[in-house]
């Protein structure tokens, strides 16, 4: 990574860090709620509602890829 890109990334990082440090208490609460909701959506719901269909129904990578190819290339009925 070049010095210019690194300097730009450092300036962007410091911009956001200073913004979070100067944020009001209300803003921090909103961000906490957002982070909790994201955790619930991506960690907890994925485990319970989106099982790994290909892992559980097929033994090998070859079987999985054949199934996906078949589903993607099958004409609509």
PDB file as gemmi writes it, atoms N, CA and C in Angstrom:
CRYST1    1.000    1.000    1.000  90.00  90.00  90.00 P 1                      
ATOM      1  N   UNK A   1       0.848  -1.171   0.000  1.00  0.00           N  
ATOM      2  CA  UNK A   1       0.000   0.000   0.000  1.00  0.00           C  
ATOM      3  C   UNK A   1       0.896   1.237   0.000  1.00  0.00           C  
ATOM      4  N   UNK A   2       0.579   2.202  -0.842  1.00  0.00           N  
ATOM      5  CA  UNK A   2       1.416   3.388  -0.951  1.00  0.00           C  
ATOM      6  C   UNK A   2       1.186   4.315   0.236  1.00  0.00           C  
ATOM      7  N   UNK A   3       2.125   5.263   0.412  1.00  0.00           N  
ATOM      8  CA  UNK A   3       2.040   6.218   1.521  1.00  0.00           C  
ATOM      9  C   UNK A   3       0.787   7.076   1.411  1.00  0.00           C  
ATOM     10  N   UNK A   4       0.451   7.468   0.171  1.00  0.00           N  
ATOM     11  CA  UNK A   4      -0.712   8.324  -0.022  1.00  0.00           C  
ATOM     12  C   UNK A   4      -1.992   7.605   0.395  1.00  0.00           C  
ATOM     13  N   UNK A   5      -2.146   6.341  -0.016  1.00  0.00           N  
ATOM     14  CA  UNK A   5      -3.327   5.561   0.366  1.00  0.00           C  
ATOM     15  C   UNK A   5      -3.376   5.333   1.863  1.00  0.00           C  
ATOM     16  N   UNK A   6      -2.219   5.053   2.449  1.00  0.00           N  
ATOM     17  CA  UNK A   6      -2.166   4.816   3.886  1.00  0.00           C  
ATOM     18  C   UNK A   6      -2.545   6.090   4.638  1.00  0.00           C  
ATOM     19  N   UNK A   7      -2.037   7.236   4.172  1.00  0.00           N  
ATOM     20  CA  UNK A   7      -2.362   8.503   4.810  1.00  0.00           C  
ATOM     21  C   UNK A   7      -3.853   8.799   4.690  1.00  0.00           C  
ATOM     22  N   UNK A   8      -4.437   8.513   3.546  1.00  0.00           N  
ATOM     23  CA  UNK A   8      -5.867   8.732   3.340  1.00  0.00           C  
ATOM     24  C   UNK A   8      -6.682   7.841   4.261  1.00  0.00           C  
ATOM     25  N   UNK A   9      -6.295   6.583   4.369  1.00  0.00           N  
ATOM     26  CA  UNK A   9      -7.011   5.664   5.267  1.00  0.00           C  
ATOM     27  C   UNK A   9      -6.895   6.106   6.721  1.00  0.00           C  
ATOM     28  N   UNK A  10      -5.727   6.603   7.118  1.00  0.00           N  
ATOM     29  CA  UNK A  10      -5.551   7.086   8.485  1.00  0.00           C  
ATOM     30  C   UNK A  10      -6.431   8.303   8.752  1.00  0.00           C  
ATOM     31  N   UNK A  11      -6.544   9.192   7.778  1.00  0.00           N  
ATOM     32  CA  UNK A  11      -7.390  10.378   7.951  1.00  0.00           C  
ATOM     33  C   UNK A  11      -8.858   9.987   8.051  1.00  0.00           C  
ATOM     34  N   UNK A  12      -9.287   9.023   7.235  1.00  0.00           N  
ATOM     35  CA  UNK A  12     -10.678   8.554   7.302  1.00  0.00           C  
ATOM     36  C   UNK A  12     -10.939   7.890   8.646  1.00  0.00           C  
ATOM     37  N   UNK A  13     -10.023   7.050   9.095  1.00  0.00           N  
ATOM     38  CA  UNK A  13     -10.160   6.367  10.383  1.00  0.00           C  
ATOM     39  C   UNK A  13     -10.253   7.380  11.522  1.00  0.00           C  
ATOM     40  N   UNK A  14      -9.369   8.364  11.536  1.00  0.00           N  
ATOM     41  CA  UNK A  14      -9.385   9.359  12.616  1.00  0.00           C  
ATOM     42  C   UNK A  14     -10.651  10.212  12.555  1.00  0.00           C  
ATOM     43  N   UNK A  15     -11.166  10.475  11.357  1.00  0.00           N  
ATOM     44  CA  UNK A  15     -12.420  11.213  11.203  1.00  0.00           C  
ATOM     45  C   UNK A  15     -13.565  10.478  11.907  1.00  0.00           C  
ATOM     46  N   UNK A  16     -13.687   9.179  11.655  1.00  0.00           N  
ATOM     47  CA  UNK A  16     -14.769   8.412  12.273  1.00  0.00           C  
ATOM     48  C   UNK A  16     -14.561   8.218  13.768  1.00  0.00           C  
ATOM     49  N   UNK A  17     -13.337   7.988  14.184  1.00  0.00           N  
ATOM     50  CA  UNK A  17     -13.060   7.822  15.614  1.00  0.00           C  
ATOM     51  C   UNK A  17     -13.403   9.097  16.374  1.00  0.00           C  
ATOM     52  N   UNK A  18     -12.973  10.252  15.850  1.00  0.00           N  
ATOM     53  CA  UNK A  18     -13.285  11.512  16.543  1.00  0.00           C  
ATOM     54  C   UNK A  18     -14.795  11.758  16.540  1.00  0.00           C  
ATOM     55  N   UNK A  19     -15.465  11.374  15.477  1.00  0.00           N  
ATOM     56  CA  UNK A  19     -16.920  11.528  15.435  1.00  0.00           C  
ATOM     57  C   UNK A  19     -17.614  10.688  16.486  1.00  0.00           C  
ATOM     58  N   UNK A  20     -17.158   9.458  16.690  1.00  0.00           N  
ATOM     59  CA  UNK A  20     -17.757   8.606  17.714  1.00  0.00           C  
ATOM     60  C   UNK A  20     -17.420   9.094  19.120  1.00  0.00           C  
ATOM     61  N   UNK A  21     -16.220   9.640  19.310  1.00  0.00           N  
ATOM     62  CA  UNK A  21     -15.855  10.161  20.631  1.00  0.00           C  
ATOM     63  C   UNK A  21     -16.675  11.394  20.985  1.00  0.00           C  
ATOM     64  N   UNK A  22     -17.022  12.204  20.005  1.00  0.00           N  
ATOM     65  CA  UNK A  22     -17.774  13.440  20.253  1.00  0.00           C  
ATOM     66  C   UNK A  22     -19.276  13.247  20.142  1.00  0.00           C  
ATOM     67  N   UNK A  23     -19.722  12.021  19.977  1.00  0.00           N  
ATOM     68  CA  UNK A  23     -21.142  11.737  19.801  1.00  0.00           C  
ATOM     69  C   UNK A  23     -21.881  11.900  21.128  1.00  0.00           C  
ATOM     70  N   UNK A  24     -23.116  12.344  21.035  1.00  0.00           N  
ATOM     71  CA  UNK A  24     -23.928  12.504  22.235  1.00  0.00           C  
ATOM     72  C   UNK A  24     -24.336  11.133  22.788  1.00  0.00           C  
ATOM     73  N   UNK A  25     -24.853  11.132  23.991  1.00  0.00           N  
ATOM     74  CA  UNK A  25     -25.294   9.888  24.618  1.00  0.00           C  
ATOM     75  C   UNK A  25     -26.417   9.229  23.841  1.00  0.00           C  
ATOM     76  N   UNK A  26     -27.307  10.038  23.273  1.00  0.00           N  
ATOM     77  CA  UNK A  26     -28.415   9.514  22.482  1.00  0.00           C  
ATOM     78  C   UNK A  26     -27.900   8.803  21.240  1.00  0.00           C  
ATOM     79  N   UNK A  27     -26.909   9.392  20.570  1.00  0.00           N  
ATOM     80  CA  UNK A  27     -26.336   8.781  19.380  1.00  0.00           C  
ATOM     81  C   UNK A  27     -25.663   7.458  19.684  1.00  0.00           C  
ATOM     82  N   UNK A  28     -24.988   7.387  20.821  1.00  0.00           N  
ATOM     83  CA  UNK A  28     -24.343   6.124  21.211  1.00  0.00           C  
ATOM     84  C   UNK A  28     -25.379   5.039  21.486  1.00  0.00           C  
ATOM     85  N   UNK A  29     -26.497   5.418  22.102  1.00  0.00           N  
ATOM     86  CA  UNK A  29     -27.561   4.441  22.355  1.00  0.00           C  
ATOM     87  C   UNK A  29     -28.146   3.917  21.054  1.00  0.00           C  
ATOM     88  N   UNK A  30     -28.303   4.800  20.090  1.00  0.00           N  
ATOM     89  CA  UNK A  30     -28.839   4.375  18.791  1.00  0.00           C  
ATOM     90  C   UNK A  30     -27.881   3.394  18.134  1.00  0.00           C  
ATOM     91  N   UNK A  31     -26.572   3.700  18.158  1.00  0.00           N  
ATOM     92  CA  UNK A  31     -25.594   2.790  17.562  1.00  0.00           C  
ATOM     93  C   UNK A  31     -25.552   1.456  18.297  1.00  0.00           C  
ATOM     94  N   UNK A  32     -25.718   1.471  19.607  1.00  0.00           N  
ATOM     95  CA  UNK A  32     -25.760   0.225  20.369  1.00  0.00           C  
ATOM     96  C   UNK A  32     -26.962  -0.624  19.939  1.00  0.00           C  
ATOM     97  N   UNK A  33     -28.104   0.001  19.768  1.00  0.00           N  
ATOM     98  CA  UNK A  33     -29.301  -0.724  19.314  1.00  0.00           C  
ATOM     99  C   UNK A  33     -29.082  -1.292  17.921  1.00  0.00           C  
ATOM    100  N   UNK A  34     -28.476  -0.502  17.026  1.00  0.00           N  
ATOM    101  CA  UNK A  34     -28.203  -0.973  15.666  1.00  0.00           C  
ATOM    102  C   UNK A  34     -27.280  -2.188  15.698  1.00  0.00           C  
ATOM    103  N   UNK A  35     -26.216  -2.133  16.495  1.00  0.00           N  
ATOM    104  CA  UNK A  35     -25.271  -3.250  16.568  1.00  0.00           C  
ATOM    105  C   UNK A  35     -25.910  -4.504  17.156  1.00  0.00           C  
ATOM    106  N   UNK A  36     -26.760  -4.333  18.154  1.00  0.00           N  
ATOM    107  CA  UNK A  36     -27.458  -5.483  18.742  1.00  0.00           C  
ATOM    108  C   UNK A  36     -28.394  -6.114  17.705  1.00  0.00           C  
ATOM    109  N   UNK A  37     -29.118  -5.289  16.953  1.00  0.00           N  
ATOM    110  CA  UNK A  37     -30.021  -5.821  15.925  1.00  0.00           C  
ATOM    111  C   UNK A  37     -29.253  -6.553  14.831  1.00  0.00           C  
ATOM    112  N   UNK A  38     -28.115  -6.007  14.415  1.00  0.00           N  
ATOM    113  CA  UNK A  38     -27.302  -6.680  13.404  1.00  0.00           C  
ATOM    114  C   UNK A  38     -26.794  -8.024  13.905  1.00  0.00           C  
ATOM    115  N   UNK A  39     -26.367  -8.066  15.173  1.00  0.00           N  
ATOM    116  CA  UNK A  39     -25.913  -9.326  15.750  1.00  0.00           C  
ATOM    117  C   UNK A  39     -27.044 -10.347  15.747  1.00  0.00           C  
ATOM    118  N   UNK A  40     -28.221  -9.926  16.146  1.00  0.00           N  
ATOM    119  CA  UNK A  40     -29.362 -10.844  16.179  1.00  0.00           C  
ATOM    120  C   UNK A  40     -29.678 -11.349  14.768  1.00  0.00           C  
ATOM    121  N   UNK A  41     -29.693 -10.452  13.799  1.00  0.00           N  
ATOM    122  CA  UNK A  41     -30.055 -10.864  12.435  1.00  0.00           C  
ATOM    123  C   UNK A  41     -29.036 -11.815  11.833  1.00  0.00           C  
ATOM    124  N   UNK A  42     -27.751 -11.520  11.977  1.00  0.00           N  
ATOM    125  CA  UNK A  42     -26.750 -12.310  11.271  1.00  0.00           C  
ATOM    126  C   UNK A  42     -26.221 -13.498  12.062  1.00  0.00           C  
ATOM    127  N   UNK A  43     -26.218 -13.447  13.355  1.00  0.00           N  
ATOM    128  CA  UNK A  43     -25.666 -14.552  14.131  1.00  0.00           C  
ATOM    129  C   UNK A  43     -26.750 -15.511  14.604  1.00  0.00           C  
ATOM    130  N   UNK A  44     -27.737 -15.014  15.264  1.00  0.00           N  
ATOM    131  CA  UNK A  44     -28.733 -15.878  15.888  1.00  0.00           C  
ATOM    132  C   UNK A  44     -29.733 -16.416  14.864  1.00  0.00           C  
ATOM    133  N   UNK A  45     -30.286 -15.549  14.021  1.00  0.00           N  
ATOM    134  CA  UNK A  45     -31.280 -16.014  13.056  1.00  0.00           C  
ATOM    135  C   UNK A  45     -30.689 -16.973  12.039  1.00  0.00           C  
ATOM    136  N   UNK A  46     -29.443 -16.756  11.648  1.00  0.00           N  
ATOM    137  CA  UNK A  46     -28.805 -17.656  10.687  1.00  0.00           C  
ATOM    138  C   UNK A  46     -28.710 -19.068  11.241  1.00  0.00           C  
ATOM    139  N   UNK A  47     -28.374 -19.189  12.487  1.00  0.00           N  
ATOM    140  CA  UNK A  47     -28.222 -20.511  13.095  1.00  0.00           C  
ATOM    141  C   UNK A  47     -29.548 -21.265  13.127  1.00  0.00           C  
ATOM    142  N   UNK A  48     -30.635 -20.573  13.472  1.00  0.00           N  
ATOM    143  CA  UNK A  48     -31.908 -21.257  13.661  1.00  0.00           C  
ATOM    144  C   UNK A  48     -32.766 -21.366  12.401  1.00  0.00           C  
ATOM    145  N   UNK A  49     -32.685 -20.403  11.502  1.00  0.00           N  
ATOM    146  CA  UNK A  49     -33.604 -20.380  10.369  1.00  0.00           C  
ATOM    147  C   UNK A  49     -32.960 -20.665   9.022  1.00  0.00           C  
ATOM    148  N   UNK A  50     -31.659 -20.660   8.938  1.00  0.00           N  
ATOM    149  CA  UNK A  50     -30.987 -20.886   7.664  1.00  0.00           C  
ATOM    150  C   UNK A  50     -29.934 -21.981   7.797  1.00  0.00           C  
ATOM    151  N   UNK A  51     -30.369 -23.231   7.898  1.00  0.00           N  
ATOM    152  CA  UNK A  51     -29.399 -24.324   8.014  1.00  0.00           C  
ATOM    153  C   UNK A  51     -28.606 -24.490   6.721  1.00  0.00           C  
ATOM    154  N   UNK A  52     -27.470 -25.114   6.810  1.00  0.00           N  
ATOM    155  CA  UNK A  52     -26.624 -25.322   5.642  1.00  0.00           C  
ATOM    156  C   UNK A  52     -27.184 -26.491   4.834  1.00  0.00           C  
ATOM    157  N   UNK A  53     -28.040 -26.171   3.893  1.00  0.00           N  
ATOM    158  CA  UNK A  53     -28.761 -27.172   3.104  1.00  0.00           C  
ATOM    159  C   UNK A  53     -27.810 -28.076   2.335  1.00  0.00           C  
ATOM    160  N   UNK A  54     -26.813 -27.486   1.687  1.00  0.00           N  
ATOM    161  CA  UNK A  54     -25.906 -28.288   0.855  1.00  0.00           C  
ATOM    162  C   UNK A  54     -25.048 -29.216   1.708  1.00  0.00           C  
ATOM    163  N   UNK A  55     -24.590 -28.749   2.858  1.00  0.00           N  
ATOM    164  CA  UNK A  55     -23.758 -29.595   3.723  1.00  0.00           C  
ATOM    165  C   UNK A  55     -24.529 -30.785   4.270  1.00  0.00           C  
ATOM    166  N   UNK A  56     -25.790 -30.540   4.606  1.00  0.00           N  
ATOM    167  CA  UNK A  56     -26.558 -31.616   5.226  1.00  0.00           C  
ATOM    168  C   UNK A  56     -27.108 -32.618   4.218  1.00  0.00           C  
ATOM    169  N   UNK A  57     -27.315 -32.214   2.966  1.00  0.00           N  
ATOM    170  CA  UNK A  57     -27.946 -33.104   1.995  1.00  0.00           C  
ATOM    171  C   UNK A  57     -26.986 -33.762   1.008  1.00  0.00           C  
ATOM    172  N   UNK A  58     -25.744 -33.304   0.964  1.00  0.00           N  
ATOM    173  CA  UNK A  58     -24.793 -33.863  -0.003  1.00  0.00           C  
ATOM    174  C   UNK A  58     -23.469 -34.163   0.691  1.00  0.00           C  
ATOM    175  N   UNK A  59     -22.832 -35.231   0.278  1.00  0.00           N  
ATOM    176  CA  UNK A  59     -21.596 -35.693   0.921  1.00  0.00           C  
ATOM    177  C   UNK A  59     -20.354 -34.962   0.417  1.00  0.00           C  
ATOM    178  N   UNK A  60     -20.240 -34.792  -0.899  1.00  0.00           N  
ATOM    179  CA  UNK A  60     -19.000 -34.263  -1.467  1.00  0.00           C  
ATOM    180  C   UNK A  60     -19.233 -32.905  -2.142  1.00  0.00           C  
ATOM    181  N   UNK A  61     -18.140 -32.209  -2.386  1.00  0.00           N  
ATOM    182  CA  UNK A  61     -18.218 -30.936  -3.097  1.00  0.00           C  
ATOM    183  C   UNK A  61     -18.735 -31.126  -4.515  1.00  0.00           C  
ATOM    184  N   UNK A  62     -18.383 -32.235  -5.108  1.00  0.00           N  
ATOM    185  CA  UNK A  62     -18.834 -32.530  -6.468  1.00  0.00           C  
ATOM    186  C   UNK A  62     -20.360 -32.652  -6.521  1.00  0.00           C  
ATOM    187  N   UNK A  63     -20.948 -33.363  -5.573  1.00  0.00           N  
ATOM    188  CA  UNK A  63     -22.408 -33.501  -5.517  1.00  0.00           C  
ATOM    189  C   UNK A  63     -23.070 -32.143  -5.302  1.00  0.00           C  
ATOM    190  N   UNK A  64     -22.484 -31.329  -4.441  1.00  0.00           N  
ATOM    191  CA  UNK A  64     -23.037 -30.003  -4.180  1.00  0.00           C  
ATOM    192  C   UNK A  64     -22.991 -29.142  -5.431  1.00  0.00           C  
ATOM    193  N   UNK A  65     -21.862 -29.145  -6.103  1.00  0.00           N  
ATOM    194  CA  UNK A  65     -21.738 -28.314  -7.309  1.00  0.00           C  
ATOM    195  C   UNK A  65     -22.665 -28.797  -8.413  1.00  0.00           C  
ATOM    196  N   UNK A  66     -22.825 -30.113  -8.562  1.00  0.00           N  
ATOM    197  CA  UNK A  66     -23.753 -30.638  -9.565  1.00  0.00           C  
ATOM    198  C   UNK A  66     -25.185 -30.203  -9.266  1.00  0.00           C  
ATOM    199  N   UNK A  67     -25.562 -30.241  -8.009  1.00  0.00           N  
ATOM    200  CA  UNK A  67     -26.910 -29.830  -7.615  1.00  0.00           C  
ATOM    201  C   UNK A  67     -27.133 -28.344  -7.916  1.00  0.00           C  
ATOM    202  N   UNK A  68     -26.182 -27.509  -7.538  1.00  0.00           N  
ATOM    203  CA  UNK A  68     -26.312 -26.067  -7.791  1.00  0.00           C  
ATOM    204  C   UNK A  68     -26.383 -25.793  -9.286  1.00  0.00           C  
ATOM    205  N   UNK A  69     -25.542 -26.442 -10.057  1.00  0.00           N  
ATOM    206  CA  UNK A  69     -25.570 -26.265 -11.509  1.00  0.00           C  
ATOM    207  C   UNK A  69     -26.912 -26.677 -12.087  1.00  0.00           C  
ATOM    208  N   UNK A  70     -27.444 -27.779 -11.610  1.00  0.00           N  
ATOM    209  CA  UNK A  70     -28.743 -28.262 -12.091  1.00  0.00           C  
ATOM    210  C   UNK A  70     -29.853 -27.261 -11.766  1.00  0.00           C  
ATOM    211  N   UNK A  71     -29.845 -26.729 -10.562  1.00  0.00           N  
ATOM    212  CA  UNK A  71     -30.876 -25.773 -10.148  1.00  0.00           C  
ATOM    213  C   UNK A  71     -30.763 -24.478 -10.945  1.00  0.00           C  
ATOM    214  N   UNK A  72     -29.546 -24.020 -11.185  1.00  0.00           N  
ATOM    215  CA  UNK A  72     -29.365 -22.766 -11.898  1.00  0.00           C  
ATOM    216  C   UNK A  72     -29.684 -22.859 -13.383  1.00  0.00           C  
ATOM    217  N   UNK A  73     -29.493 -24.033 -13.959  1.00  0.00           N  
ATOM    218  CA  UNK A  73     -29.695 -24.179 -15.404  1.00  0.00           C  
ATOM    219  C   UNK A  73     -31.052 -24.801 -15.761  1.00  0.00           C  
ATOM    220  N   UNK A  74     -31.820 -25.207 -14.778  1.00  0.00           N  
ATOM    221  CA  UNK A  74     -33.123 -25.814 -15.037  1.00  0.00           C  
ATOM    222  C   UNK A  74     -34.089 -24.744 -15.553  1.00  0.00           C  
ATOM    223  N   UNK A  75     -34.789 -24.992 -16.658  1.00  0.00           N  
ATOM    224  CA  UNK A  75     -35.745 -23.995 -17.164  1.00  0.00           C  
ATOM    225  C   UNK A  75     -36.936 -23.853 -16.226  1.00  0.00           C  
ATOM    226  N   UNK A  76     -37.509 -22.657 -16.221  1.00  0.00           N  
ATOM    227  CA  UNK A  76     -38.679 -22.426 -15.375  1.00  0.00           C  
ATOM    228  C   UNK A  76     -39.869 -23.198 -15.929  1.00  0.00           C  
ATOM    229  N   UNK A  77     -40.686 -23.650 -15.039  1.00  0.00           N  
ATOM    230  CA  UNK A  77     -41.862 -24.435 -15.455  1.00  0.00           C  
ATOM    231  C   UNK A  77     -43.086 -23.578 -15.516  1.00  0.00           C  
TER     232      UNK A  77                                                      
END                                                                             
